Amino acid sequence: MSRLTIKDIAKMAGVSPTVVSFVINGKEGVSPKTRKKVEEIVSSTNFIPNLSSRRLVLNKSFNISVVIKSTSNPFNDFFYFEIIQGLMEKNKEYGYNIVFSDLSDSSSNSSFLPDILERGDADGVIFLQQVDDLVLNSINKRNIPAVLIDSHSTQTFPSIKADYSIAAYTATKHLIDMGHNDIAFISSNFLPSFYSQVFAGFSKALGEKGGFLSPDWMCIDAIDGESAYDAMTKILSSPRRPTAVFCATDMFAISAMKCVKDHGLKIPEDVSFIGIDDIIISKYVEPALTTIKIDKKAMGTIAMELIVNKIEGKPAENIIVPSDCLIRRGSVKKIEYI
């Protein structure tokens, strides 16, 4: 016996395939009497619509493209790996295919969108990290529903992000509350909006508490672990050593901590460290890193909710996740003044 289709159920109920699809997908626009009739037939026949039928009736691909830059791999980046976990878990409620795609350099490639988007074979797209305006303009022209995660773009797409100004303020204030006045700063100015947020929060806390920042301790050109290590080397070569280091990301902090150990110093006895993100390995380094938790799985969960809302024509707003959750571990020492 061949497998039943939506058209078969529609014929049995004396309605159109579209009505059957509306009932199966919980959409409005069907009378209670008709809905009950269709539901009883679906139940009695143990009908499960196949994906091809749903695509045909609803004119949808049931694909959502998750796009990252070709220079980044979220499975090697702990921050984005946790976001993707949230996406995948939430998607179980919706049943879309999650298709991972990379994004080429739009400045050197006239066909820079992933094939799945060029073909129109995705109902929506979720972008991780910063996205060029050229890419977003192209998405907008194609009327593809889109959501941005951890992006600092000024484009008017729904986005989920952290408030790094609050995170940096909370981190720096904790160092000062623990008795640290001589605090170094390691960040990146690669994304101006991210840098301005981080420095604003750091400066605000420092200004309120009267902390001191030597120009020799100000490093803003870290982009990865290696450059963060080099930044810490520069700080340690200054005439005076800070008692603590604020790092804009946990990965910067972990690399800077390695540098301090390689120089024969102890953490936190000689230098304390704090970061932002609370990536999974932060609690496994020695000593475990004190940090500000950004709920990355929640960012993924929210992103999936927003993109489905966009696909279904519902409102989707910008979301800022809580960014002031201090996770106390062993990398910060309290300084007692006599």
C-alpha positions in Angstrom: 0.0 0.0 0.0 1.4 3.4 -1.0 1.9 6.1 1.6 -0.9 8.6 2.1 -0.3 12.1 0.9 -1.8 15.4 1.9 -3.9 15.3 -1.2 -5.3 11.9 -0.1 -6.3 13.3 3.3 -7.9 16.3 1.6 -9.9 14.1 -0.7 -11.1 12.0 2.3 -12.1 15.1 4.2 -13.7 16.9 1.2 -11.4 19.9 1.6 -8.4 21.4 -0.2 -4.8 20.3 0.4 -4.1 23.8 1.8 -6.8 23.3 4.5 -5.2 20.0 5.5 -1.8 21.7 5.7 -3.2 24.5 7.8 -4.6 22.0 10.3 -1.4 19.9 10.4 0.7 23.0 11.0 -1.7 24.6 13.5 -2.5 27.6 11.4 -5.6 29.7 11.7 -8.2 30.2 9.0 -10.0 26.8 9.4 -13.4 26.5 11.1 -13.6 24.3 14.2 -15.9 21.8 12.5 -13.6 21.3 9.5 -10.5 21.3 11.8 -12.0 18.5 13.9 -12.9 16.5 10.9 -9.4 16.7 9.4 -7.8 16.0 12.7 -9.9 12.8 13.2 -8.9 11.5 9.7 -5.2 12.3 10.3 -5.4 10.5 13.7 -7.3 7.4 12.4 -4.9 7.0 9.4 -1.7 7.7 11.5 -0.9 10.2 8.7 2.6 11.8 8.8 3.1 14.3 5.9 6.4 13.9 4.1 8.6 16.9 3.6 8.1 17.0 -0.2 4.3 17.3 0.3 4.7 20.1 2.8 7.1 21.9 0.5 4.7 21.6 -2.4 1.6 22.8 -0.5 3.2 25.6 1.5 5.7 26.7 -1.1 8.5 26.4 1.4 11.9 24.7 1.4 11.9 24.0 5.2 15.6 25.0 5.1 17.2 27.6 7.4 20.7 28.7 6.4 23.1 29.4 9.2 25.9 31.5 7.7 29.4 32.1 9.1 32.4 33.7 7.5 34.8 31.4 5.6 37.6 32.5 8.0 35.7 31.2 11.0 34.6 27.8 12.1 32.0 27.7 14.9 32.9 24.1 15.8 36.4 25.4 16.7 35.1 28.5 18.4 33.6 27.7 21.7 31.4 30.9 21.8 29.6 30.0 18.5 29.5 26.3 19.2 27.3 27.0 22.2 25.0 29.3 20.2 24.6 26.5 17.6 23.7 24.1 20.4 20.8 26.4 21.3 19.7 26.7 17.7 19.7 22.9 17.2 17.8 22.2 20.4 15.1 24.8 19.7 14.7 23.7 16.1 13.4 20.3 17.4 10.1 22.2 18.0 10.0 23.5 14.4 11.4 20.7 12.2 13.5 22.8 9.8 16.6 21.6 8.1 19.6 23.6 9.5 22.1 24.1 6.6 25.5 25.5 7.5 27.1 27.7 4.9 30.2 29.8 4.8 30.4 33.4 3.5 33.1 34.4 1.1 34.7 37.8 1.0 32.1 40.1 -0.6 34.7 42.6 -1.6 36.5 40.2 -3.9 33.6 38.0 -5.1 30.7 39.1 -7.1 28.7 36.0 -6.2 29.4 36.1 -2.5 26.2 34.6 -1.1 26.1 30.9 -0.3 24.5 28.8 -3.0 21.5 27.9 -0.9 20.6 31.6 -0.7 21.4 32.3 -4.4 19.1 29.5 -5.4 16.3 30.7 -3.1 16.4 27.3 -1.3 16.2 28.7 2.2 13.1 30.1 4.0 15.4 32.2 6.2 18.9 32.9 7.2 20.7 33.3 10.5 24.1 35.1 10.4 26.8 34.6 13.0 29.2 37.4 13.7 29.6 40.7 11.9 28.2 40.8 8.3 29.1 43.2 5.6 26.3 45.7 4.6 26.7 44.5 1.0 25.6 41.1 2.0 22.7 42.3 4.1 21.6 44.6 1.3 21.5 41.6 -1.0 19.5 39.6 1.5 17.1 42.5 1.8 16.6 42.8 -1.9 15.8 39.1 -2.1 13.2 39.5 0.7 14.8 36.6 2.6 13.9 36.7 6.3 17.1 37.2 8.3 18.3 37.3 11.9 21.7 38.4 13.2 23.6 36.9 16.1 26.4 38.8 17.9 26.6 41.3 15.1 27.2 45.0 15.4 25.7 46.0 12.1 23.5 49.1 11.8 21.2 47.3 9.4 17.6 46.9 10.5 17.4 43.2 10.9 16.3 41.5 14.1 19.3 40.7 16.2 20.4 39.0 19.4 23.5 40.4 21.1 25.1 41.0 24.5 25.6 44.4 26.0 29.4 44.4 26.2 29.5 47.8 27.9 27.6 46.4 30.9 29.7 43.2 30.8 33.0 45.2 30.8 31.7 47.5 33.5 30.7 44.5 35.7 34.1 42.8 35.2 36.2 45.9 35.9 34.1 46.9 38.9 34.7 43.4 40.3 38.5 43.8 40.0 38.3 47.2 41.7 36.0 45.8 44.5 38.7 43.1 45.0 41.2 45.9 45.7 42.8 46.2 42.2 43.6 49.8 41.1 46.4 49.0 38.6 44.5 47.2 35.8 45.6 46.4 32.3 43.3 46.3 29.3 43.4 43.7 26.4 40.8 44.0 23.7 40.3 44.3 19.9 39.5 47.3 17.8 38.8 45.1 14.8 35.1 45.7 15.2 34.7 49.4 16.3 31.3 49.0 17.8 32.4 46.1 20.0 35.6 47.9 21.1 33.7 51.1 21.9 31.3 49.2 24.1 34.0 47.4 25.9 36.1 50.4 26.5 33.1 52.5 27.6 32.2 50.0 30.3 35.9 49.6 31.4 36.4 53.3 31.6 33.2 54.0 33.4 34.1 51.5 36.2 37.6 52.8 36.4 36.4 56.4 36.6 33.9 55.7 39.3 36.4 53.9 41.5 39.6 55.9 40.8 41.4 53.1 39.1 44.6 53.7 37.1 45.4 52.7 33.5 48.9 53.2 32.3 49.3 53.7 28.5 51.8 50.8 28.7 48.9 48.5 29.8 46.5 49.5 27.0 46.4 46.9 24.2 43.6 47.1 21.7 45.0 45.1 18.7 44.3 41.5 19.9 42.4 39.5 17.3 43.2 35.9 18.4 45.0 33.9 21.0 48.5 34.6 19.6 48.0 38.3 19.5 46.6 38.3 23.0 49.7 36.5 24.2 51.8 39.1 22.5 49.8 41.9 24.1 50.4 40.4 27.5 54.1 40.1 26.7 54.1 43.9 26.0 52.3 44.6 29.2 54.9 42.6 31.2 57.7 44.5 29.6 56.4 47.8 30.9 58.3 49.5 33.8 55.6 48.6 36.2 53.4 45.5 36.4 49.6 45.7 36.8 48.0 43.7 39.6 45.1 42.6 37.3 44.2 42.3 33.6 40.8 42.9 32.1 40.3 40.9 28.8 37.5 41.6 26.4 37.0 37.8 25.7 37.8 34.7 27.6 40.1 33.5 24.8 42.2 36.6 25.2 42.4 36.0 28.9 43.3 32.3 28.5 46.2 33.2 26.2 47.3 36.1 28.3 47.3 33.8 31.4 49.6 31.4 29.5 52.0 34.2 28.8 52.1 35.2 32.5 52.9 31.6 33.4 55.6 31.3 30.8 57.2 34.4 32.4 57.4 32.5 35.7 54.6 34.4 37.4 51.7 33.0 39.4 47.9 33.6 38.9 46.3 35.1 40.9 49.1 35.8 43.4 51.1 38.0 41.0 48.5 38.9 38.4 44.7 38.5 38.4 42.6 37.9 35.3 39.0 38.4 34.3 37.3 37.9 30.9 33.9 38.0 29.2 31.8 35.1 27.7 32.2 32.2 30.1 33.1 29.8 27.3 33.2 26.2 28.3 36.9 25.8 28.8 37.1 28.8 31.1 36.3 26.6 34.1 38.9 24.0 33.1 42.0 26.3 32.8 44.3 26.5 35.9 43.3 28.5 37.7 39.7 28.6 36.5 38.9 31.9 34.9 36.6 34.5 36.6 34.4 35.9 33.9 31.1 37.5 32.9 28.6 34.9 31.6 26.9 35.5 28.3 24.2 32.9 27.8 25.1 31.7 24.4 22.7 28.8 24.2 19.9 31.3 25.0 21.1 33.4 22.1 20.7 30.4 19.8 17.3 29.6 21.2 16.1 33.1 20.7 17.5 33.3 17.2 15.5 30.3 16.2 12.3 31.7 17.6 12.9 35.0 15.8 13.7 33.5 12.4 10.6 31.3 12.5 8.5 34.4 13.4 10.0 36.2 10.5 9.3 33.3 8.1 5.7 33.2 9.3 5.3 37.0 8.9 5.2 37.7 12.6 7.0 40.5 14.4 10.5 39.9 15.5 12.3 42.3 17.8 15.9 43.0 18.8 17.0 41.1 21.9 19.8 41.9 24.3 20.7 39.0 26.6 21.7 39.6 30.2 25.3 40.7 30.3 26.1 41.3 34.0 26.3 37.8 35.4 29.6 37.5 37.3 31.1 34.0 37.6 33.6 34.0 40.4 36.4 31.5 40.0 40.1 31.3 41.0 41.8 33.8 38.7 41.2 36.9 40.8 42.9 37.6 44.1 41.5 40.0 46.7 44.1 42.6 47.7 44.1 43.6 51.4 45.6 47.0 52.1 47.1 47.5 55.6 
